[in-house]
Amino acid sequence: MYQPKNYIKDDPEFIFKFIQNHPFATMVSKLKNFVATHVPVLTEGDALNFKLYAHIANHNEQLKALQDGAEVLLIFSGAQGYVSSSWYAEKDISTWDYSAVHVNARIKLQTPQELESSLKKLVNTFENRQKSPLFYHEIPQQMLLDHLPLITGFWAEPFKIQGVAKLHQGYKKEDVKSSIHHLEKGDAQQKLLAREIKKENAL
């Protein structure tokens, strides 16, 4: 990961919360060529000692790379967007603000029992946010029995973790405030970025 000094975010609490807040990751593996899959990834443990877990479809080409001990790169992306220098008090160069966490991890395939337990946690984690949730145990049993043989679950045990958050640190306060103001007028992604910039710069 490219980590300019001013934007390094390797604090364990930041990393852990970032992954939990942005669980939809890009998982990269090496076959003959690089392959990638976009998957929801959850944490187990705490900020100082955690592992990740997810699953992919068995007909996914990337499954060939997911063997015990194999390395994957998991990329978690946060709010991002273009920041125009036309929003500054004086002429300057425009930029792109963003945040991300990269996790290099070793794969350990799950047992069928671990897979089912992981699926329960996955479904329940996101169904808890719904107005009328449908929890794992409420899904028709035969549907689950038909589905489970079609997917493979795995643990991802981190051995290298890096974080970055380029959120207008070090810019003039009036320019940061102006950028926030303009981003707040934009789409959902820009509004989220505005909140992140405001939080990072304690505004």
Summary of the structure (lengths in Angstrom):
residues: 203
radius of gyration: 19.8
end to end distance: 28.0
largest distance: 64.5
contacts: 596
relative contact order: 0.19
helix: 36%
strand: 36%
